[in-house]
Amino acid sequence: MSILFFLFIFSLTLFLQQWLHRHIQGIALALTGNTGCAVRLLFYLLLPGILLHEASHFIAAKILFVKTNGVTIGIGRARKNAVSLGAVNVQRSDPFRESLIGFAPFLFGIGAIWLIAGVGFDLWPGQGLNLLKFIASTMQYARDWTTWLGVYLIFAVSTAMIPSESDREPWGPVLTFLGALVAILFFLGWTPTVPKNIVDAARELIDALNFALAIAL
């Protein structure tokens, strides 16, 4: 059940990220009447998350021994007339490494949210992460400016951590291959026995992921 909830929240986050970007730009455009100002507002508002997003691509590429040709932080044009807020020029490799590099912002973003929730709100994975506890902690320390700094950082990171359309391009072949491999193994009678401690750890990890994504929403 936790896995299904995680997949639902992840899919919803993909949609809401695009929705939020459009509405931030729409509000800025309504206030200023200037399209460029609207895009700049979105860029500066999400800058911490953008920096983490592109840094995660760069770090993942280096770990996987994929060459990079520079990092760009700033407003530019992407494909389909979309606006780009940052990019890492990564050389072509193979679908598996490209998928991991594309997925890196999500993993780094979740880690950053866990860290902020732990340091700023004393909510650590493994201690019963709970959205209601997060809200209660925020209200309890509402007079402390660092509380709202933490809330802002979580907002910026969570809004920018979802892999972009170009990041998700290599996922199709990889998911197809893995799905076919699992189907073949089950057809051949492979029924793995997973130790209980691994199952418990995986369930705890998924619960923590659900918490982080719920904060992102």
N, C-alpha and C positions, 0 to 999 in steps of 0.2 A: 504493500500500500504506500509506503514511504517513497519507493522508486517512482510509482505512478504520479504521486503528488509532485515529486521533484521534476519529472518530465513536463507536467502541466505548468508548473511555475516557470520553468525555463522557457517554454514556448510562449507563455504570456509575457515574460520579460522581453523577449525578442520583439514582440509587437509594441509593448509599451515604451521601449526605448525610442523607436521611430516616432511614435505618437508624441512623446515628451519633447523630442528635438524639434518637431514641427511646431508645437504649441509655444515653446520658449521663443522661437524665432517669430511666431505670429504675434505674440504679446509685444515683443520689442519692436516689430514692424508697425504695430498699431500705435505705439507710443511715440515713435520717432519718424515714421514714414520713410525710413531708409533701410533698404534691404541689406546693405553692407553692414550697417550698425547692428541689425538683428543677428547676423552671422557672427560678428565679433563678440556680441554679448554671450552667445552660446559657447563660443570658444573659451572666453575668459572664465565663464561660470564653471565649465567642466575641465579646466586646465589641469588640476591635480590628477583627475582620472585619465585624461589624454596622455599625460606624461607616463603614468603607470602602464597604460595600454601599449604604448609604443616601446617602452623599456622592456616589457615582458616579451614582445616579439623579438627584440634584439637579443635578449639574454637566452631565450629558447633557441634561437638560430645558432648562437655561439656554442651552446651546450651540445647541439645536434650536429655540429661541424658543417653548418650551411653558411656560405659566404654572404655578407651583407655589403651593400654599396651606399651606406649613409642613412641617416635618420632625419626626417623632416618634421618639425613641429610648427604648425601654422596653417592658415586658411589657404586651401587650394581647391582645384577641381578634380573630382574623381570621375569614374565612368557614369554614363546615363545622366549627366548634368548634376550629379550629386556633389555636395560640398565635402571636401576632405579636411579634417582638422589635424591630421598628422599621418605619417606613413614611414615604414621601414622598407627600404628596397632590398628584398631578399631574392637571391638567385634561385632558379628552379632546381628542385632536387627530386624527391619521390613523394607520392601521395601521403605516405605515413608520416614522414618528417614535416611535410607541409601542413598536414592536419594538426600535428602537435604544436607547431609554431602558431597556427591560426587559433588554436584553442587556448594558448598560453594566457591571453588577457583575462579570460574567465577564471582560470586557476589562480593567477596572481591577484585578481580582484577579490575573489572569495577569501584568500589569505589575508589581504589588507583589511577587509571588513571584519574578519575574526580578530585581527590584532587590535583594531580600533575599538571594537566592542569589548575586548578583554581589558585593554589598558584604560580606556576611557569610561567604561560602564561596568567593569568587573563581571563581564559575561563571557566565560571561556567555553570552548567546545569541551564536552565531557562533564559539564556542570549543570546540565539541564538548560541549554540555550532556549530562551522563550521570548517571543516578541512582546508579550505583555510586560515581562520584566524589563525589557529594554525601554519601553514607553514609561514605566514607573520610575526607572532610574533617571531618565531624561527629565521628568517632571520634578523629581526630588532635588536635582542639582541645576534647575533651570536658571538660577541666578548666577551660575558660574559660566563665564564666556567660553571656557574650554569645552563645556558640554555641547554648546551649539557649534563650535568648531568641529567637534567630532561628528555631529549630525551632518554638517555640511560636507565633510570629507567622505562620509559614507554615501551621501547622495551623489557626489561627483564621481566617486569610484564606481558605484553600482550602475550609474547611468552610462558610463563609458566602458565598462568591462565586457559587455556582450560582444562577441566576435562579429565583425562586419560581414557584409555579403561576400566580399573578396576573401575574407578569412575562412569562410565556410565552403568555398568552392571545392577544395580537395576532399571534403568529408564524404561525398556521395560514393565514390569508388571504395573508400576504406570501409564504410558502414556496410556496403553491399558485400564486400569480401568477407568481413567478419560474420555477418549474418549467414552467408552461405556456408562458411566453415562450421559454425555452431550447428546449423541444420544438418549438415553431413555427419558430424560427430554424433548427434543424437540419433540419427537414422541408423548409424552403425552400432547403436547400443551403448554409447558413452554416457554414463550417469555419474558425474563427479560427486564425491562426498566432501563437503566443505566443513572444516573444523568449526565448532561452535564459537570459539573466540574470534575467528575471522568474520563469521556472520555478525556477531555482536559489534565488532569494530566497524564493519561496513554499514550496519544500521545506524550506528552513532554518527558516522561520517555523513550519511545521507540526511539524517535529522539536522545536522549542523549546516549542511548545504541548503536545506529547506529554510532554515532560520535566516541565513545570509540573503537568500533570494527574496524572502518575505520582506526583509528590511529594504532591499532594493526596490520592491514594489511600493 
